[in-house]
Amino acid sequence: MTLFQRVRNTLRNPHLKARRADVVRVSDGWLDSDDIRPLRLADRTWDVWTYLTFWFSATSTVSTWYAASSAQALGLSMWESIICAFAGQCLVALIIVLNGRAGAKYHMAAFGVFGAWWPTFNRAVMAIVWNGVNAVQGGECFYVMLHALSPNVASFKNIMGSGSALDSGGMLGLGIFWLLTCCFLIIPVPRFLIADSR
C-alpha cells in the first residue's frame, strides 16, 4: 500500500469526519459540519474575561515585539512604537468584531454558505504560514533559554548541513517548541479557558 493510499484511507475514517446535523440530506453534507455551524449552547463557555485574555495573549507575542523594534529602527521612539502597535491591534480587533457581528447576533455566516469557502481557505493558508513564523520564533526563544541554562547547546555538532538556516541547537529549540504546541492541540477550544469565573 502506497503512502498516498494510506493517507486516503485514514482520511476516510468515519471518526475523523465532522458530524452533520440530522436534518441535513446526505447530498448536502458538504455544506454542513461542526466547523461552520454555530457553537452549541453547551460549548459557549467563553466570557468577556476569556476573550480579553485571549486577545492579550495573541497580541503580546514575540512578533509584536519584532514590529515595535522595527518601528524603532525606522526612527520612532519607544512610546510611538508602543502606541502604533496598540492602535494597530485595536483597528484589527474592530474589523474582526464587525465581521463577526452577524454570526454572533444572528448565528449565520457573514459570507453566506457558499461564500464561507473563501474565508475558510484563506484562514487555512494563513494559519499554515503564521504557524511556521511562530514556530521559528518560538524555537529561537527556546534555544536562547536552553543556551542560558547550558551554554554547551551552542557547541552541539551541527548535523543540519551548511545550507540550513538552523543549526542543531536551533533545531532542538524548534522541536521542543513544536512538541509543546502539539500538546495544546488536544484541548478542545471551548474548554481552553484561562480561568473559569463560574
N, C-alpha and C positions, 0 to 999 in steps of 0.2 A: 504494500500500500504506500503510495507516494505521500509526501508531506502535504501537498495540496488536497488530496483525498481525506487525509486525517483531519485537516483544518475544516474542510467542508462538512464532514460527519460530526465533528464537535459542535459546529455552529448550528447544525440541525437538531441538536439535543433539545428536547422539549423543555427541560429545566432552565435553559438559557433564554427562551423566548419570553417576551413580555406578555403578561396576561391581558386578554381582551375582555371588554365588558360582555356580559351575557347577551345583551340586546344587539350586538354588532354582528352583521352577517359575515360569514367566512370570506366572501369575495371582497368585502370592505375592510378586512382585518388589518391591512397595511396602513389604514387611516387612523387606527386606534391602538394605543398602548399606554402603559403606565407612565411612560416618559413624557407624553404630550397631554395627558388628561390632567385636570386639576387634582391637587392632592386630596386624599380622603380627609374628612374632618379629624379622624384619629391621628393622622400624621401631621397635622398643622400645630406643631409644638413650639415653634419659634415665636418669641415675643419681641417687643421693641428692643429690650436689652440685648437679646441674642443677635438681632440684626445689626445693632450698633457695634457690638464687639466683633462680629464677623467682618463688617466693613473696615473697622480699625485694623484688624489683623491682616486684611487683604491689602491695605494701603500702607502699612508700616513695614514694608519689606525692603530687602537689600536693593531691589530695583528702584524704589523711590529714593533711596539714599544715592544711588548712581545718578538719577535725574537731577537731584539737588546739587550734587558735587559737579556735574557737568554744567549746570547753570552758573555755579560759582567760577568755574574755569572760563566761562564766556564773559565774566565781568560783573555778575550780580553779587550783591552782598549776601551774607548768610540769611538775614531776615527776608530779603527779597526772594531768595530761593525757596525758603520755607513757605512764604505767602503764595508764591506761584504754584508750588506743589499742592498746597491745601486748596487753593482756588480751582486748580485743575481737577482734583478729586471731587470737589463739590459739584462742578459742572458735569462730570461723568455721572455722578450719583443722581443728579437731577434728570438727566436724559434717560437713565435706566429706570428711574421711578415713573417717569411719564410713559415710557414704553410699556411698563408692566401694569399700568393702571387698569387697562381693560381686563387683563387676566385676574387682577386682584378684586376688582369690583364685580365684573360680570362672569367670571370664571370661563372665559373663552380666549382663544389665541389672538394676540394682537394682529397677526398677519393672516389669520384665517387658516383653514385646514390645509389647503394646498400651498399657501404662501409660507407656512411654517417650515417647509423643507429648506428654504434659503437660510433662515437663522440657525436651523439645526446643523446644516452643512458648514456654515460659516463658523459657528461655535466649535464644532468638532475640529476643524483645521486650526483655528486659533488656540484651542486647548493643547493640541499637539505641539505647536510652536512654543507657546508660553510654558508648557511643562518642560520642554527642553531648556529654555532660558533659565527657569527656576532651578532645574536640576543642576545645571552647570554652576550657577551662583551658589546654591546650597552645598554642592560638592566642594567649591572653593572655601566656603566658610568652615566646613568640617575639616578640610585639610589644614586650615590655619589653627583650628582648635587642637587637632592631633599634633601639629608642629609645636604648639605651645606646651602640650603635655610631654611630648617626646621629640626633641629636635632631630632624632635619628630618622624620622619619617622622610626628611629631605634627602637622606643618603641612601634610600632604597634603590636597589638595582633597577634601572629603567628597562622594563621589558615591553614597553609600548611602541618602541621604534622612534627613530629620529624625526619622522614626518608627522608624528602625532601631536595634537595640541595639548594632550595631557601626559604627564609622566606617571610613574607607578603610584606615587604618593597621592597625586591628584585623582587618579582612578580609584584609589582606596576611599578617599573622601566622597567621591561621586557614588560609589557603591553603597557606602553606609547611608548617605542621604536618601538614595533610591529605596533601599530596604525599609527605612523608617517611614518614607512616604507610602509605600505599599501597605504597611501595617495599618495606616489610617483608612485604607480603601475598604476594609471590612466593616466599618461603622456606617450604618445607613444614615443618610443626610438628616432626616427628621430627628434622629436620636443624637446627633452631633451637637450637643449643647455645651456651652462654656460653663454655665451654672443654671440649674433648673430653679426658677424662682417660685415654683408651685410647691 
